[in-house]
């Protein structure tokens, strides 16, 4: 392992099985709970507030440039926008006439388009990738069908959208063509076992992959070399890890949400993350 589990620590506890996680420009963390809670967590972990309740089950959490939250709610089968004041609105429940099945994770590009996964049914290979344009129109980006489409990430150049296929223990990438259309999905990394879930890039374009069923984190190099970064055999600090995000005072710590417990853990990697577009002021 590249990072010993003995150096993983709990950042904050007392959450209701957090799945999604996001970090704001000011270092504030956001997470979701399985009863629809949307948490706002102080940068030092000293305070946790529930700013909204969706009434569903919050999966992926993302921030826009105005620091509104986008939450994929798998129970409501909707993609939601939640303001800092806790106002909840639906921004997508259907794509081109079809209902969403298990919306899971989302990511913004620099133009304000929001890509999101609708995982489909477990072991059914019917997941899709949708996109909500900056004008608010939901459309199908890639029909797959994906084997439980899950976490997403964009590379720094926004040339590819990376997609976890949880049922096949692999990560795909899809070229975003000059006209905005999706290219043919190709395998980027295999053997990220078992049940990969979340993704995050560092500033050197290494891709971090959390694996739900093996309590592990993998790191995939730009040349596609897959290495085990950290594994928790005792399920104490990494327990069914789902999503991950860079943050911390120097933006070189990796925060990990743990669906199997009540905490967010942190790895002090001392490797800077790739800034998301939510970390940049509106141009």
C-alpha positions in Angstrom: 0.0 0.0 0.0 1.1 3.5 -0.7 -0.6 5.1 2.2 -0.9 3.2 5.5 -4.3 2.9 7.1 -2.7 3.8 10.4 -2.4 7.4 9.1 -6.1 7.7 8.1 -8.1 9.6 10.7 -11.7 10.5 11.3 -12.5 14.1 10.4 -16.0 14.3 11.7 -18.5 11.7 13.1 -22.2 11.6 13.9 -23.5 11.7 10.3 -26.3 9.4 9.0 -24.3 7.0 6.7 -22.8 9.7 4.5 -22.6 8.8 0.8 -21.8 12.1 -1.1 -19.2 14.6 -0.2 -18.1 18.0 -1.6 -15.7 20.8 -0.5 -16.4 24.5 -1.0 -14.0 27.3 -1.8 -13.8 28.3 1.8 -13.0 24.8 3.0 -16.6 24.0 4.2 -17.6 20.4 3.6 -21.0 19.2 2.5 -22.4 15.7 2.8 -25.6 13.8 2.5 -27.5 11.4 4.7 -29.6 8.3 4.1 -32.7 10.0 5.4 -32.3 13.0 3.1 -30.1 15.2 5.4 -27.8 17.7 3.7 -25.0 18.5 6.0 -22.7 21.6 6.2 -19.5 20.9 8.1 -17.1 23.6 9.4 -13.6 23.4 7.8 -12.1 22.1 11.1 -15.0 19.7 11.7 -16.1 21.5 14.9 -19.6 22.1 13.8 -22.2 20.2 11.7 -25.5 21.7 10.6 -28.3 20.2 8.7 -29.3 22.8 6.1 -32.0 20.8 4.3 -33.9 17.5 4.3 -34.9 16.1 0.9 -37.1 13.4 2.3 -35.1 10.9 0.2 -31.7 9.3 0.2 -28.8 11.7 -0.8 -26.1 10.2 -2.9 -23.7 12.4 -4.8 -23.2 16.0 -3.7 -21.8 18.7 -6.0 -21.4 22.5 -5.8 -22.0 25.0 -8.5 -20.0 28.3 -8.8 -22.5 30.1 -6.6 -22.1 27.3 -4.0 -25.6 26.0 -4.5 -25.6 22.2 -4.0 -26.6 19.6 -6.5 -27.8 16.4 -4.9 -28.6 13.2 -6.6 -31.5 11.6 -4.6 -31.9 7.9 -5.3 -35.1 7.5 -3.4 -36.9 10.5 -5.0 -35.3 9.5 -8.3 -34.5 13.2 -9.0 -31.5 15.6 -9.3 -32.1 18.4 -6.8 -30.7 22.0 -6.4 -30.3 23.1 -2.8 -29.4 26.6 -1.8 -27.3 27.6 1.2 -30.6 28.7 2.8 -32.0 25.1 2.4 -34.5 25.7 -0.4 -34.9 22.5 -2.5 -36.0 22.5 -6.1 -36.0 19.7 -8.7 -33.7 20.3 -11.7 -34.2 16.9 -13.4 -36.5 13.9 -13.0 -36.7 12.7 -16.6 -34.5 12.6 -19.7 -36.1 12.7 -23.1 -39.3 11.3 -21.7 -37.8 8.6 -19.5 -37.7 8.6 -15.8 -34.4 8.6 -14.0 -33.4 5.3 -12.3 -31.1 5.8 -9.3 -29.5 9.2 -10.1 -26.1 8.9 -8.4 -23.4 11.5 -9.0 -22.8 14.7 -10.9 -20.0 17.0 -12.0 -19.9 20.5 -13.6 -17.7 21.5 -16.5 -16.3 25.0 -17.1 -19.3 26.0 -19.2 -21.8 25.2 -16.5 -23.0 21.9 -18.0 -23.8 19.3 -15.4 -23.1 15.7 -16.2 -24.8 13.1 -14.0 -25.0 9.3 -13.7 -28.3 7.5 -13.5 -27.0 4.1 -12.3 -30.0 2.0 -13.4 -30.7 -1.3 -11.6 -28.1 -3.4 -9.8 -26.7 -6.1 -12.1 -29.1 -5.0 -14.9 -26.7 -3.0 -17.2 -29.2 -0.2 -17.8 -27.3 2.8 -16.5 -27.0 6.1 -18.5 -25.2 9.4 -18.4 -27.3 12.5 -18.6 -26.4 16.2 -19.0 -28.1 19.3 -17.9 -27.1 22.3 -20.0 -26.2 25.7 -18.5 -29.6 26.7 -19.7 -31.2 24.0 -17.6 -32.3 21.5 -20.3 -31.8 17.8 -19.4 -30.6 15.6 -22.2 -29.1 12.2 -22.8 -25.3 12.4 -23.1 -24.4 8.7 -23.4 -26.9 5.9 -23.4 -24.4 3.2 -22.4 -25.9 0.9 -21.3 -23.6 1.0 -18.3 -23.1 -1.6 -15.7 -24.3 0.6 -12.8 -22.9 4.0 -13.7 -21.6 5.6 -10.5 -18.9 8.2 -9.8 -17.9 10.7 -12.4 -14.9 13.0 -13.0 -13.6 15.3 -15.7 -9.9 15.6 -16.5 -8.3 19.1 -16.3 -8.6 19.6 -20.1 -12.2 18.4 -20.1 -11.4 16.1 -22.9 -12.9 13.1 -21.2 -15.6 12.2 -18.8 -14.6 9.4 -16.5 -17.3 7.0 -15.4 -17.3 4.2 -12.7 -19.0 0.9 -13.7 -19.5 -0.5 -10.2 -20.7 -4.0 -11.3 -17.5 -4.6 -13.5 -14.9 -3.2 -11.2 -13.6 -0.7 -13.7 -13.5 2.9 -14.8 -14.5 4.0 -18.4 -13.8 7.3 -20.1 -15.9 9.0 -22.7 -14.5 11.5 -25.1 -16.3 14.9 -25.1 -16.1 15.8 -28.8 -15.8 19.3 -30.1 -19.5 19.4 -30.9 -20.3 18.4 -27.3 -21.4 14.9 -28.3 -20.2 11.7 -26.6 -17.6 9.5 -28.1 -17.6 5.7 -27.7 -16.8 4.7 -24.1 -13.5 3.0 -23.6 -12.0 1.2 -20.6 -9.5 3.3 -18.7 -8.8 1.2 -15.7 -9.7 -2.3 -14.6 -9.2 -4.4 -11.5 -10.3 -1.7 -9.0 -11.9 -4.3 -6.8 -14.5 -4.5 -5.4 -17.4 -2.3 -6.3 -15.7 1.0 -7.2 -17.8 4.1 -6.4 -16.2 7.5 -6.3 -13.6 9.4 -8.3 -11.3 12.4 -7.8 -8.3 13.7 -9.7 -5.2 15.2 -8.2 -3.3 18.1 -9.9 -0.9 15.6 -11.6 -3.9 13.8 -13.2 -3.7 10.7 -11.0 -7.2 9.4 -10.5 -8.4 8.2 -7.1 -11.0 5.5 -6.9 -12.9 4.5 -3.8 -14.1 0.9 -3.6 -17.2 0.2 -1.5 -16.9 -3.6 -1.0 -13.2 -3.8 -0.2 -12.8 -0.7 2.0 -10.1 0.6 -0.3 -8.8 3.5 -2.3 -6.9 2.9 -5.6 -4.8 5.4 -7.5 -4.6 5.2 -11.3 -1.7 7.0 -13.0 -2.2 9.0 -16.3 -0.5 6.0 -18.0 -3.3 3.7 -16.5 -1.1 2.0 -13.9 -3.4 0.8 -11.1 -2.0 0.8 -7.5 -3.6 0.1 -4.2 -3.4 3.4 -2.2 -5.0 2.3 1.0 -7.1 -0.6 2.4 -8.8 -0.9 5.8 -9.0 -4.6 6.7 -10.8 -3.8 9.9 -13.4 -1.4 8.4 -12.7 1.2 11.0 -11.6 4.3 9.1 -12.6 3.2 5.6 -15.9 1.4 5.9 -17.8 1.1 2.6 -16.2 4.3 1.3 -18.3 5.9 -1.4 -17.2 9.4 -2.6 -14.0 11.4 -2.1 -13.0 15.0 -2.6 -9.9 17.1 -2.1 -9.8 19.9 0.5 -8.0 21.1 3.6 -6.0 24.3 4.2 -3.5 23.5 1.5 -5.9 21.5 -0.7 -3.8 18.4 -0.3 -6.0 16.2 1.9 -8.4 13.6 0.6 -11.8 13.4 2.4 -13.7 10.2 2.1 -17.4 9.5 3.0 -18.2 6.2 4.6 -21.6 4.8 4.0 -21.0 1.9 6.4 -20.5 4.2 9.4 -21.2 7.7 10.6 -18.0 9.5 9.7 -15.9 11.2 7.1 -12.3 10.2 7.1 -9.3 12.1 5.8 -6.0 11.1 4.3 -3.3 13.7 4.5 -1.7 12.9 1.2 0.3 16.1 0.8 -0.6 16.0 -2.9 -2.7 18.8 -4.2 -6.1 18.0 -5.8 -7.3 19.2 -9.2 -9.5 22.3 -8.5 -13.1 21.8 -9.5 -14.9 24.5 -11.4 -16.9 25.1 -8.2 -13.7 26.4 -6.7 -13.2 29.1 -9.3 -15.1 32.4 -9.3 -17.5 32.9 -12.2 -15.6 34.2 -15.2 
